[in-house]
Amino acid sequence: MKKRSIIKKIQAAILAMAVSISLLAACTDSTEKPADNKTAEDLGMKASDAPASDVADEPSKTENPDDLSEEEDDETPSIEDISDSMKRRNMKWDTGSEVTVTQGNCDFHAFLSTDGKESWIYKVTSHKDRPKKLSFPAKVKDAPVTKIGMGYGFYSDGEDGEDDCYYTIFESTVEPWHGVLCYTGITAASITTIEFPETLTQIEAAAFCGFKKLKKVKIPDGVKELTPYSFAGCRKLTEVKFPAELTTVDVKAFDKSKAISKLTIPSKNKNFKTKNGFLLSKDSKRLIWAASAMTEVIIPEGVTKIEDNALFATKARKVVVSKSVRDIGYCALSGHGIEKIEVEKGNKVFKADGNCLYNKSDKSLVAVVIKNGKAEISSKVKILGEGISVTGYRIKRVDIPKSVNKVVGDWMFFNDWLFFNETTGTKVYFHGTKPPQTVSKAFIPISHAVYVPKKAKMAYIQWAIQVAKDKEGLRRNWLVWDNLHTF
């Protein structure tokens, strides 16, 4: 299950457990000292039985989020599991009969379509420990290869719309929502060149994740979609040639592939164009993605929208939003190395203040730059909504000014595993004496250490009670918020 679903479920559980204790106990004055275990004991729990952290499978504090393990992962699905799952999905492939083709030092494991006209190579095994080249056959049993990589049927039935993990073409595990990009294995880590069949139309998610020495990739013209993590963790990848028929791009395809400096696409592509390291819409009005090797990103003049995750994987230190930009998408400016975001004079929609970028019309926060572990929200901001762009890694403290009067939906950007401070947790300071309004089933940060003005403690407790009632239909009147403190 993906990270944010886990967070929401745990938050709801914590909130539900807290309801039932007297308000009198809650009103006991609290300072920045850690809360005692009285409430847990009252609930029949020891301190060690308290709810777990809202970050599942968090890497240790010594772990580098960019590291890619070279361990092999053998928790791969069986052919029987694959076949059953695929049949449930009514797919066009004959998954009950595997065909294996040997070419060079590799065995290519494939399925044929039920009509025998296409083939799908879902797995590769190598007879050589450190191959330099991976060359796919053009056909399997005279059926052109049209699909490569393990599909959704291999790792999820799709019943809840989420995936447990992905698998690479060499069967390594990819779990980006748990901070595990790829257990690459020595086979994938040694390959410098991939040759695809020209008949290819589909590359599955994470298929070539962790190919650390891959230098260039030319995606066949018939491929219409770039899928998540398909070329992620390819640290030496410098050049990408996009296909002529490309219609859809998930920029997570290149997560942690930070050396990409050259992008090209055939001029006959009807949807996109490339210019100076940018992938743009054909009319140049939308920025889709910026090549990750840029150290400074200046949004091209004429771009009116920066699409979702457009700076994903960037190693840029500075971003300049041009005056033509009118719309900034979900986490569009998020980049862990970005230290400064500027707005060109004359931009009518956005403005920078301190470490923040906000919308001048509704005063909603668009982006925040973490400085020394702190996310200090500008006093110009009134709304914290979804899809806020964040730069940096761990956030030790978030300061929310009294100007913020509304929080919307999944607004808690500091819950993401990349930003949550796993050592001490992220401390959240509300500086207003009146809690913000919650909209679209917004959660409140009860799983964090929250600090509020001393005279406003009762107001924030009542706020939490009301949110609990609205979200869970709870009827009880009392709430103890163990991690609520005053200043």
N, C-alpha and C positions, 0 to 999 in steps of 0.2 A: 504494500500500500504506500502511496506517496506521502511525503513528509507532512504537508499541510493538513491532510485528512487525519493523520495521527495526532497532530497538535490539537485540532478542534475536538476530537473525541476525548482526549485526555483532559482538556480544559473543561469540557462539559461534565466529565466525571468528577473532577475536583470540586467544581462549583456545586454539584448535586450533593456531594459528601459533606460539604461545609454547612449546608442548610439544615437547621434543627437545633442549633445552640443559642442560648439566650443572648439578646442584644446587649444586655448589661456586661457580659464578659467581653463582648467585642469592643465596648467603649473604653475599656481600660487603656490608659495612656500608653502609647508605644513610641519609642525613639528608634534610632538606627541600630539598637542592639538586636541580635537575632531573637525571634520569637521563641517562647518556651514550649514545652511539649504538653501543656495542660489540655489543650483542645484535643490533641490526638488521644490522650489518655481517656478523656471524657467520651470519646467515640469508641473506646475499647481497642485502641491501636497503640503500639509502641512507635517511637519516632522512626524506627527502621521500616515500619509498615506503611509509612506515608506514601502518597502517590508518587510515581516516578517522574523524572524530568520530562519536559515536553519535547525533548530532542532525542529521537530514537537512534540507537546505534551510532552515537556521536564519536568521531575519531578522538584519540587521546590528544592532550595539549601539546605533545611533542610531534604530532603528525603534521606533515606539510600537506595542505589540501590539494596541491598540484602533483603530489607523488603518484606514480603509477606502479603498482606492485607487479613483479614478474612471476608471482606464484601461479601455478596452474590450478584451475578450478575444475574439479571433476563432478560437481553436482549438476550434471546435465540430464535432460529428460530422456527417457527411453523411447525407442521407436514406437512401442505400443502406446505410450502416453501421447506422443506426437500424433499418431494416427487417430486416436480417439478424439483428441481435441480438434483436429482439423476436420474430422467428419461432422462434429457438432456444429462447426462453422459453415458447413455446406460449401466448402471451397472446391475449386475446379481441378485440384490435383489428386492424382492417385497415390495417396500417402501410405497405402498398404504395401506398396512394392517399391523398394529402394533400388536404384541403379547406380553402380559405382564405375567410374571411368578413371583410369590411371594415365597421367600425362606428366612427363618430367619426373620430379621427385615427390609428386603429390597424388593422393587419391581424392577424387571429387565425388561427393555423395549427392545424389539427385533424385528427384521425383519427376515423372512425366505427367503432363496434363491428361485428363481422361480421354481426350480425343487424339492424344499422341502427337500433337503438333507443336508443343512447346516443352521446354525442360527448365527445371528449377534446381540450381545447385545451392543446397542449404548448409553444407558443411564440407570442410576440407581437412584432411589429415596429411601430414608431411612425413616422408621417410628420411628427411635430412634435418638435423637439429637447428641449423641456422641458415635457412635458405635466403638468398638475396632477391629472388624474383618469384612472383606469383603470377602465372599465366593461365587464365581460364580457357578451357576448351570452348570452341564455338558451338558445338553440338553435342548432345547426348542421345545416342541411338537415333541419329539423323534428325532429332528435334532441336531446333535452335534454342540456345540458352537465353531466356528472357528475364529471369529473376535470380538474384543472388542474396544469400543471407537467411538467417533464421527468422521466420515470420511470427506474428502475434500468436498464432496457434500453438507455438512451441512453449510459451511461458505464461500464458494467461487465457482463461476462458472468456475474459471480457465481461464477466457478469456485473462487476462493480465499476467498470470503465477505467480501471487502473491496472498497472502491471507490477509484478513482483520483481522482475529484473529483465534485462536483455541478454542476448548471447551474441558473441562475435562469430565470424566465419570459422574460427578455430575452437569454438565452444567455450571461450572464456566468459566469465560473468561480468556484467556491467550494471551497477546499481547507483546511478548518479544522485538519487534522492536520499541515499544514505551516506553520501560522501565517498562512495567507491566508484571511481570512474571505470577502472578496468583492471582485472588481473590478466595482464597481457600474455604472459608466457614467453619463452625465449623464441618461439617460432615467429610470431607476429612481430616481435621487437627487432628482428634482424632484416626484415624485408624492406628493400629500397624502391622497388618498382612493381607496379601492378598493371597487367594487361587485361582489359575487359573485352568480351565479345561485342561486336558492333550491334548485335541483335538485342542487347540488354535494354530492358525498359523499366526495371525496378531493382533498387538496392535497399535492402531492409535496414531497419534501425540498428545502429551500433555494429554493423557488419565488419567494419575495418577500424574499429576503435583500438587505440593502443599500438598502432603501427609506428613505433617511435622513429624509425629511420626512413620512412617514406618521404621522398623529396618533392615529387610532383604527382598530380593526378589529373587525368583527362577522363571526364565522365562521358560515356557514349551519348550521342545526340538524342536517342530515343527515350532516355530517362526523363520523366516528367516531374518527379518529386525528390527533393533532398530531405531525407528523414533524420530524426534526432540521433546525434552521437555517431553517425555513420562514419565520420572521419575524425572523431574526437581523440585527443591525446596523441596526435601525430606531430610530435615536437619539432621535427625537421622539415615539415611540409611548408614549402615556400610559394608554390604556384598551384592554382586551381583553374581548370578550364571547364566552365559550366556547359551543359548540353543545350543544343539548339531548341529542343522542345520543352525546356524547363518551364513549369507553371507555378510550382509551390516550393518555398524554401523554409525549412526550419533551421535557423541559424545555430541552434545547438548542435548541428552536424559537425561543427568545428570547435567545440568546447575544448579549451586547453591546448589548442593547436595555434600557438602564439607567434609563429614565424612566417605566417602567410603575408606576402607583400604584393603578389601579382594575381589579379583576377581578370579573366577574359571570358567572353561569351560570343558565339556567332551573331553577326549583325541581323541574321534572319529570325532570331528569336523575337516573338511578338510581345513578350511580357517584360523583359528586362534588358538592361544595357550595363556595361561597366565603364568607369571613368576614374582614373587616378586612384585606384585602389578601392573604389566604392562600387557596390552593387546597387543599382538604382532601378526604379520602374522605367518603362520605355519612354515616358514623357518627362523623366527626370524630376518629378515632383515628390516622389517617395524614396526615402533612404531605407533600403532593405538591410544592408550589412556593410560594415567597414572592415577592410582587411586587418587582421589582428596585429600585424607587426607595426602599425602606425604608432608613433610615440606622441603625436599630437593630432587630434581629429578636429578639423574645421569643417563644419557641415556646409556642403556646397550651396552657394547662393541659388535660389530657385526652388530648393527643396521646401515643401510646405508641411510634410509629415515625416517624422522619424518613427519608423515602425517598431513594433514590439521587439525587445532584446537586440536592437540593431548594433549595439556595441558589445554584444556577448563575446567573451574571450579576448577582448582587446587588452593590449598592454600599454595603452596610451596613458599619459600623465595629465594631459590637459584636453578639455573639450570646449569648443566655441560654437554656440548655437547661433546660426545666422539670423538676420532680421526677417528672412522670408518664412521661417518656421512658424506654423500656426497650431500644430498638433504633435504631441509627444506620446508615444504608445507605452504599453505596459513594460516597465523596467527597461525602457529603451536606452537609457544612459547608464545603466549599471555596468561597472567595470572595476574590478578590484584594485587596480593601480591608479585610478583617476584621483588626482589631488586637487583639481580645480575645474570648475564649470563656469564659463563666462557666457554672457548674452550680448550680442552685437547691439550697438546703439540703434534705435529705430524699430526694434522688435515690438510689435503692438500687443503681444499676448503674454510673453514671459519676462520675468525679471529675476535677477540674482540678488540675494541679500545674505551676507555672512557666508555660511557654508551651504546655503539652500538655494534652490530654484523653485519659484512658485508661479502660479497662474494669476495674472493681475486682475482678472475679472472676478473669480469666485474665491481667490486667496487660498486655493488648494495647493498642498505641497506636491511638487513634481519630482524633485531629487534632493538628496542630502549627502554631503561629503563627510565621512567619519574622520575626525581629527583626534589623535591621541586616545583612541578608544571611545570617544564621545560623539553622539549624534545630537547636536544642539539645534533644535527647530527654531527658525526665525520667528520673531514676534509679529511679523507681517502675515504669518500663516494662520488661517482660521479652520481649515478642513484637512484632516488626514484620511485619505482614501486608499483605494486599492492600486497596486502596480507602481508604487513609489520606487524610483530608481535610487539605489544605494551604492556607494563606492567604499572599498576597504574590506576588511575581514571582520574580526571580532568586535562587537560593540559592548563595552563595559557599562555604559550609561546612556540613557536617552532623557533629554530634557524637553518636556512639552510645556510651552508657555501658556499663560492664562488666556491668550488670544484664541487658542484652539477651542472651538465650541461644538465641533462635530467630528465623529469618527465613523467611517463607512466600511462595512463588510470586512474583508480580510486586510485590515489596515496595519496590522502589527508587523512591519517589515523586519523588525529585530528578532522575529521568531525563526527566520530562515537559518538552517544549520551553519551556513557560511558566516553569519553575522552574530549568532547567539554566542555569548561568552561562556564556554562550557565549564570553566574553572569555578567561577563565582556566580554565574547567572548574570543576566542583564538587569541592571537596576533602572527602574522607570520612575522619573520624577514628574508629577503633575503640579504645576505652579499655580493653577487657578483654584479658587475656593469653590467654584461651581463645576461639577463634572461635565464633560462634553456630552452632547446628545449622541445616542447610538442609532445608526441607520443601517438598513439592509442586514439585520441580524449580526451586527458587529460584536465581536468578543471584547472582553476586557482582560487585561494582563494579570489575572489572579495567580498564574503559575510563576510570575516574576516577583522579585522584591519591589513593592510599589511604595513610593514616598509621596505624601500629600501634606499641605499646610495643616498644622495642628488643629486649628479651629474648624477645618473642613472634613475631619475624619468621618463624622456621622453622615455627612452628605455623600461621601464616597461609598460608605457601607450601604446606604439606602440605594445608591446607584447600582451596586452589584446585585442587591436583592431584586430590583426591578428587571435588570437584564436577565437574571436567572429565571424569573417568572415568564418573561417574554419569550425566552428561548426554549425552556424546558417545560413550561406549564406548571411550575412549582407553586404550591399553595401556602407553604409555611412562612412564618413572619420573621424568623430570626436568622442571622448569618454571622459566623465568625470568619474573618479574613485573616488567616494566620500570618501572612506575609505582608500585611499592611502596616506601614510605619509613618511617623510624622516628623516634620522638621520645622 
